[in-house]
Amino acid sequence: MAIEDDVGLVAALSRFPVKSMGGEQLQDVEVTERGLLGDRAYALIDKDTGKVVSAKAVRLFPNLLDCKAAFVEPPRRDRDLPPVQILLPNGATIRSDSGEADQALSAYFKRNVTLGRAAPDDFTIDQYHPDVEGADPGGRRDTVVAQKLGAALFAELGMESPVPVGSFFDVFPLSVLTTSTLARLQEVRPESRFDQRRFRMNVIVKTERPGFVENGWIGHELRLGEGTRISVALLDPRCVMTTLAQDDLPQDTDVLRTLVRNNRLQVGDLGKFPCAGVYAVVAAPGTVRIGDRVVIN
């Protein structure tokens, strides 16, 4: 690979103000040391179990992805985050600063939940492993497990965490996917819809290169636009989230099966996972815009 190599341009930017809810499509965004400003700023927390609510708990929160969350005004780096407004599938709207958010969300989900701004120290979710051979290196199928995430996961692994305690990020603060990966998946499984919404990535890079381009980015640095730089740290293992129905996308377990068959890779020391995209940390903050060039070195 050349010292600097132009790989494409920023095709989409997505921020998810509330974990596991639908998010915002942006024309530009500030990238801070902690990822996209305002990304995964909130999450629901089950007050009875202490667990963070995730769409990966398919049976407990089946409509979570169809809830839409957006900030009432654009966040600014030098100010507190503005309130978030949530549009529920039944048409009701809830503002995080209304004083009635917890009551309304608990009534909708029929669970005792609160809209939190910080993850518990023992950040844990309920994660459903679908009945897909090869999707989990531990061999778990059609079962629910308690899964630590964020800083709690890295503490359990005895590793330094790339995200601070209290963050709602699963593993790393930034995620990137290429259009070439989506195109390759669509090519090998035309019956499914490999829409970018299934993957919930922060940055989609349009590239003309074929195949799973970002598989080769681990350990490299990407420059987005004029000054923002991110360090690519890890392949992104995929789970049941990619298969779930949302908006006009149907539930489709073959999305995950296709990844198992075509891009099942070793992820660190954790085993082989079906992968799509990469995780990254921020090396130099800045503003990223649609159409910005993406350069790797």
N, C-alpha and C positions, 0 to 999 in steps of 0.2 A: 504494500500500500504506500502511496506517495506520502511525503511529509504532510502535505495538506491536500485533501481530495474533496471536491465538490460532489455531494451525494444527492442533492435535491433542494426542495424548499418546504417551508411550513405550510401545510395544507389545511390544518384544523387545530384549534386550541379549545380545550374543554376544562372547565372547572366544576367541581362538585361540592357546593357549600355544605351539604349534609351527606354524610357517608351513606352509600347504597341507595340514595335517591337520584332521580334525574337531575341533570345539572345545566350549566350555561355554556352556549357556544359563543366564543369571543373573537373579536377582530384583533385585539391586542391585550397583553396582560403583563403585569409586573412579575418577574421571577425573583424570588428572594432566596436567602440561604435555606429556607424551609419549604421550597417548592413554589408553585403558583400561589400568589397572594390570595388567601381565603379558601384554598382548596382543602376539603375535608375539615373545615373549621368546626363543624358541629357533627354530632351523631346522637341517635337515640340510645338510651341506656335503660335496660330492663331493671326496674327498681327491686323486683322480687329476687332476681338471680345475681344482680351486679354485673351481668355481661353486657357488652356493647352489642347493639342490634345490627345485624347484617342481613342482606338479601341471601347470603349463603345459608341462612337458617330458613330454607325454602318453605317449610310447613308452618312455621310460627308467624312469618311475615311475608305472605305470598304476594302482596301488592306493593311492596316497598319501592321497587324500581319504577312504578308508575306514579309515584309521588314526585312532584317537580319542585326543586328548590332554587331560589335565586336571591341574590342580595338586592335590597330595595334601592340601593345606589352603588356605584362602583367603589370597591374598597381602595383605600389609599395607604401607602406604606407608612406615612407619618401620622396616621390617625387610628383610633380604635376601629375594629371592623363594624360596619353597619349591620342593622338587623337583617335577618333572612326571612323571606316569605315562602311558605310551602303551599302548593296547590295539590290538594288530595284528589284521587280519582273520582270521588263523588261530587266534585265541584267546589267544595269548601276551601277557604283560604285561611291560613294561620300565620301570624307573625311571631317571631321569636321573642319580641319585646312586649307582647300583648298582656302578659300575666296569666293568660288562660291557655297557653300553648300546650302545657303538659296534660291538662285535663282533656283538651280537644283531641290530642294525639292518642292518649290512652283510650278514649271512647272509640276512636276510629279503629285502632288495632286490637281492641279488646284485650289489652295487656297494660300493666302498670308501668308506663314508661316516662322518662324525662328527657328533654332536649338538652344534652350536655355540651359543654365547651372544652372539656378535658377528659381524656380517657383515664380510667382507673389505673393505678400502678400495675395491677395484675390484669392487663388488657386481654380479655378473653371473649371469643364469640362461639356460638354454636355453628358448626360447619357441616353441611350435608355433603357426603361423598356419593355421587350417583353410581349406578350399576354400569360402570364402563371399565372394561379390562384395561389395565395399564395406565389409568389416569392418576393413580396414587401409588407411589413406590412402596408404601406399606401394605398394599393390597386391600385397602378398605373399600367396600362397595355397598351401596344402598344402606348407609349407616350415618349417624350423626355423631360427631366428636366435639369435645371442647378444645378449641384451638387458640393458643396464645398468639398475639400479633404485636407489631410495633416493638417498643423498647422491652416489653415483657418477653417477647419471643427471643430477642437477642440475649437477654439476661439468662434465659433458660438454656441457650446454646453456649453460654460463656463467652460471648463475643461483644465487642463494642458496637453500640447501636448507632445507625446512621440517622435515626429520628429521635427527638427528645421524649422523655417521659411525659405523658399527657397528650401526645400527638395521636390522631386517629388514623394515620397511615398504616397500611398493612405491614409494609416492609421498608420501602424507600420513599423519599419525598416526591419523586418525579417518574413518569412513565412515558415511553415513546414507542410508536409503532409505525411501520412503513406501509404505504399503499401496495408495495410489491408483495408483502406478506398476505394482505387481504386478497390480492389478485390470484396468488398462487393457491390459496385455500379454495377460492371460488372455482378455480380451474379443475382442481382434483375432486371437488364435490359440488357440482353445479346445482344439485337439488336443494342445497341449503343456502341460507342468506348470511354471508359473512360481512355484515354491516359493522362499521366501526363502533356503533353504539354498544354492541355486545361486549366490547373489550374495555370500555371506560378509561381510555388513555388520555393523558394530558396533552400530548403533542402527536399529531399525525404528520409524517414526512412523506411528501410525494417524491418518488424516485422512479426513474426509468429502468433501474437495474432489476433483473429477474430474481425470483425466489425469496428466501427468508434472509434478506440482506442484513438485518440487524443482528443476526446470530454472530457475525464477525466483528461486532463493535465492542465487545467486552474488553475493558482495559484501555479503551481509547477515549478521547475527548471530542465532543461535538461543540461547534460554535454555531449559535443560532442568531442570525442577524449580525449587528455590529459588534456587540461586546459580551453577550450572555454566553457562558460556557458551562457545559455540564459534563460530568465524568460518568461514563457508562459502567455500571458496577456488576449487573447480574441479569441473566435471562429471566423473563417473566413467566413463572409457572402458572398455568391456567386451571380453572376449577369449574364448578357447577354454574357460576355466574354467567359464563359465556353461552349457556344453553337456555337461559330463562326467557320467558316471554316478556316483552316490554313494548309499549306503543303498538306499532303494527307488526312487530317481529314475533313470530310464533315460538313456543317452546320447542327446542330442537337439540336432543342429546347427541345427534350426529355431528354437531359442531365440535364437541369435545372429542368424539371418536376420530374425527378427521385429523385433529391435532396429534392425537396419540399415534396414528398411523404415519403421519408425515413429518412431524417435528417434535419427537419425543427425545429429549436431550438430558444429559447429566447437568444438574444444577449444584454447583459447589460440591459439598460433601453430603448433600441431602438425598441423593438418588436421582433417578430419571423421571422427568415430568413432561407432559405436553406443554409446549411453550409457544408464545406469540408475543413479540415485542421485548423490550428491555426496561430495566429499572436504572435510575441514575440519581446522582447527588449533584448539587449545584456547586460549581467551582468558582463562577463569577456571576453575580446577579445582574439583572438588567431588564429591559423591556423587549418582549418578543411580539412580532406582528405576523399576521397572515401574509405569505409571500416572501418572508425572510429566507435568505439562502442558508443552507445547512452544510457545514464543512466539517470533515472529520480529520483528526490528526493523531 
